[in-house]
Amino acid sequence: MIILGFSIQQIIFEQTPRLTSRSPITNHLSPIAQNQNKPLFQPMVQYTLAQSPEVILTVPGKDSAKTREKAMDQLMELMDEGKLPTNLSEGFDPKQFIEIKEGAVSGKSANAAADEDAINQAVQILSNLATLKLKVQESRTEALKIRSQIDVLFTDESVTETEINQLKEGFKILKTYAQANLRYREARSQAEEARTILDRALQSTDGSTESPSK
């Protein structure tokens, strides 16, 4: 038997990788040991929309503008496939998504929590509509009176400086009324969906909507 001048211990020692000050220790750890500090489960966030609280969109990550954009992509896919139960004819913005917070409502399902959020939002929309309607009504009479005075500017009829100054002051009221009226008409259009949501919530078990007694 020929001995090459190396003992078994020397051979094992030479084949074992040496740790030097320049070698990162993690390179010699197993993949499991290297991943011990990484989270095993990625957080998820769920969204729904007031118009269809039964629709739940799940996106990886926490609530942010980026995750809402991803949820918007899922919503667009549902619309393209004809699987969205509501018609978003008025458009939809990612900010309108309602986040479903886990454990926010104890003992209630995610759908029930989303329904309550949708009802709260619908009531808020209708409350805003009522405020705008009252504001429009309060200034309508005076605004229409000022409007009738504008026609004198398009005639050859003489007017005094005082009348012109009064008319200029009246323009402020007319402007306020016109802006409030535009906001009211826009809010009334948006509130149609809110009224539908409340009607659905007020629906009795037999499928009919509860109507107030006269």
C-alpha positions as CSV (number, residue, x, y, z in Angstrom):
1,M,0.0,0.0,0.0
2,I,1.5,3.4,-1.0
3,I,1.2,6.3,1.4
4,L,1.1,9.6,-0.3
5,G,2.1,11.6,2.8
6,F,-1.4,12.8,3.7
7,S,-3.4,11.4,6.7
8,I,-7.2,11.0,6.6
9,Q,-7.5,13.9,9.1
10,Q,-5.5,16.2,6.7
11,I,-7.7,15.2,3.7
12,I,-10.9,16.0,5.6
13,F,-9.5,19.2,6.9
14,E,-8.5,20.4,3.4
15,Q,-11.9,19.6,2.0
16,T,-13.8,21.5,4.7
17,P,-14.4,25.1,3.7
18,R,-12.7,27.6,5.9
19,L,-14.4,30.6,7.4
20,T,-12.4,33.7,7.0
21,S,-13.1,37.3,8.0
22,R,-14.0,38.1,4.4
23,S,-16.4,35.2,4.0
24,P,-20.0,36.0,5.1
25,I,-21.2,33.4,7.7
26,T,-24.6,33.2,6.0
27,N,-23.0,31.6,2.9
28,H,-22.3,28.5,5.0
29,L,-25.8,28.3,6.5
30,S,-28.6,26.1,5.2
31,P,-31.4,27.7,3.2
32,I,-33.8,27.2,6.1
33,A,-31.4,29.0,8.5
34,Q,-31.0,31.8,6.1
35,N,-34.8,32.4,5.8
36,Q,-35.5,32.3,9.5
37,N,-35.9,36.1,9.6
38,K,-38.2,36.3,6.6
39,P,-42.0,36.3,7.2
40,L,-43.6,33.0,6.3
41,F,-46.9,34.7,5.4
42,Q,-47.4,37.8,3.3
43,P,-50.1,40.2,4.7
44,M,-53.2,40.5,2.6
45,V,-55.8,43.2,2.3
46,Q,-59.5,42.9,1.2
47,Y,-61.6,45.5,-0.5
48,T,-65.3,45.7,-1.4
49,L,-67.4,48.5,-3.0
50,A,-70.6,50.1,-1.7
51,Q,-72.4,49.3,-4.9
52,S,-71.8,45.6,-4.6
53,P,-70.7,44.6,-1.0
54,E,-70.8,40.9,-1.9
55,V,-67.8,41.5,-4.2
56,I,-64.6,41.0,-2.2
57,L,-61.2,41.7,-3.8
58,T,-58.1,40.3,-2.1
59,V,-54.7,41.9,-2.8
60,P,-51.2,41.1,-1.3
61,G,-49.9,43.8,1.0
62,K,-51.3,46.5,3.3
63,D,-53.8,49.2,2.4
64,S,-52.1,51.7,0.1
65,A,-52.6,53.5,-3.2
66,K,-50.6,50.7,-4.8
67,T,-52.8,47.9,-3.4
68,R,-56.0,49.8,-4.4
69,E,-54.7,50.0,-8.0
70,K,-54.2,46.3,-8.0
71,A,-57.7,45.8,-6.7
72,M,-58.9,48.2,-9.5
73,D,-57.2,45.8,-12.0
74,Q,-59.2,42.9,-10.5
75,L,-62.4,45.0,-10.7
76,M,-61.8,45.8,-14.3
77,E,-61.3,42.1,-15.1
78,L,-64.7,41.3,-13.5
79,M,-66.3,44.0,-15.6
80,D,-64.7,42.7,-18.8
81,E,-65.9,39.2,-18.0
82,G,-69.4,40.4,-17.2
83,K,-69.2,39.1,-13.6
84,L,-69.7,42.4,-11.8
85,P,-73.4,42.5,-10.5
86,T,-73.6,46.3,-10.7
87,N,-73.3,48.8,-13.4
88,L,-70.7,51.5,-12.6
89,S,-72.0,53.9,-15.2
90,E,-70.9,56.9,-13.1
91,G,-67.3,55.7,-13.0
92,F,-65.3,54.3,-10.0
93,D,-62.1,55.5,-8.3
94,P,-59.8,53.3,-6.2
95,K,-60.3,55.7,-3.3
96,Q,-63.9,54.5,-3.2
97,F,-62.9,51.0,-2.2
98,I,-64.0,50.0,1.3
99,E,-61.3,48.1,3.2
100,I,-62.6,45.0,5.0
101,K,-60.7,45.0,8.3
102,E,-60.3,41.6,9.9
103,G,-61.8,41.4,13.3
104,A,-63.3,44.9,13.1
105,V,-66.8,43.6,13.7
106,S,-66.8,40.7,16.2
107,G,-69.0,37.8,15.3
108,K,-70.0,39.2,11.9
109,S,-69.0,38.0,8.5
110,A,-67.0,40.1,6.1
111,N,-70.1,40.5,3.9
112,A,-72.1,41.8,6.9
113,A,-69.4,44.3,7.8
114,A,-69.2,45.4,4.1
115,D,-73.0,45.8,4.0
116,E,-72.9,48.0,7.1
117,D,-70.2,50.2,5.6
118,A,-72.2,50.5,2.4
119,I,-75.3,51.6,4.4
120,N,-73.3,54.1,6.4
121,Q,-71.9,55.6,3.2
122,A,-75.3,55.7,1.5
123,V,-76.8,57.5,4.5
124,Q,-73.9,60.0,4.4
125,I,-74.5,60.6,0.6
126,L,-78.2,61.2,1.2
127,S,-77.6,63.5,4.1
128,N,-75.3,65.6,1.9
129,L,-78.0,65.7,-0.7
130,A,-80.6,66.9,1.9
131,T,-78.2,69.7,2.9
132,L,-77.6,70.9,-0.7
133,K,-81.3,70.8,-1.4
134,L,-82.1,73.0,1.6
135,K,-79.3,75.5,0.6
136,V,-80.7,75.7,-3.0
137,Q,-84.2,76.3,-1.8
138,E,-83.2,79.1,0.6
139,S,-81.5,81.1,-2.1
140,R,-83.7,80.3,-5.1
141,T,-86.3,83.1,-4.8
142,E,-83.7,85.9,-4.5
143,A,-81.5,84.4,-7.1
144,L,-84.3,84.2,-9.7
145,K,-85.2,87.8,-8.9
146,I,-81.7,88.9,-9.6
147,R,-81.7,86.8,-12.8
148,S,-84.7,88.7,-14.1
149,Q,-82.8,92.0,-13.6
150,I,-80.0,90.9,-15.8
151,D,-82.1,91.3,-18.9
152,V,-82.1,95.1,-18.5
153,L,-78.4,95.0,-19.5
154,F,-79.4,93.8,-23.0
155,T,-81.8,96.6,-23.6
156,D,-81.6,100.3,-24.4
157,E,-83.4,101.1,-21.2
158,S,-81.5,103.6,-18.9
159,V,-80.4,102.4,-15.4
160,T,-78.9,104.3,-12.5
161,E,-75.5,103.7,-11.0
162,T,-77.3,102.5,-7.8
163,E,-79.2,99.9,-9.7
164,I,-76.0,98.7,-11.4
165,N,-74.2,98.5,-8.0
166,Q,-77.1,96.5,-6.6
167,L,-77.0,94.2,-9.5
168,K,-73.3,93.6,-9.0
169,E,-73.9,92.7,-5.4
170,G,-76.7,90.4,-6.6
171,F,-74.3,88.5,-8.8
172,K,-72.6,87.1,-5.7
173,I,-75.9,85.6,-4.6
174,L,-76.6,84.4,-8.1
175,K,-73.2,82.7,-8.3
176,T,-73.7,81.0,-4.9
177,Y,-77.1,79.7,-6.0
178,A,-75.9,78.5,-9.4
179,Q,-73.0,76.6,-7.9
180,A,-75.1,75.1,-5.2
181,N,-77.7,74.0,-7.8
182,L,-75.1,72.3,-9.9
183,R,-73.7,70.5,-6.9
184,Y,-77.2,69.4,-5.9
185,R,-78.0,68.1,-9.3
186,E,-74.7,66.1,-9.4
187,A,-75.3,64.8,-5.9
188,R,-78.8,63.8,-6.8
189,S,-77.5,61.7,-9.6
190,Q,-75.0,60.0,-7.4
191,A,-77.5,59.5,-4.6
192,E,-79.6,57.2,-6.8
193,E,-77.2,54.4,-6.1
194,A,-77.3,55.2,-2.4
195,R,-81.1,55.0,-2.4
196,T,-80.9,51.6,-4.1
197,I,-78.6,50.4,-1.4
198,L,-81.0,51.5,1.3
199,D,-83.9,49.9,-0.5
200,R,-82.1,46.7,-0.7
201,A,-81.3,46.9,3.1
202,L,-84.9,47.6,3.8
203,Q,-86.2,44.7,1.8
204,S,-88.3,42.2,3.8
205,T,-87.7,38.5,3.9
206,D,-90.4,37.9,1.2
207,G,-88.5,40.1,-1.3
208,S,-90.8,43.2,-1.1
209,T,-89.5,46.6,0.0
210,E,-90.9,48.0,3.2
211,S,-92.8,51.2,2.4
212,P,-93.8,53.8,5.0
213,S,-97.5,53.8,5.9
214,K,-99.5,56.7,4.8
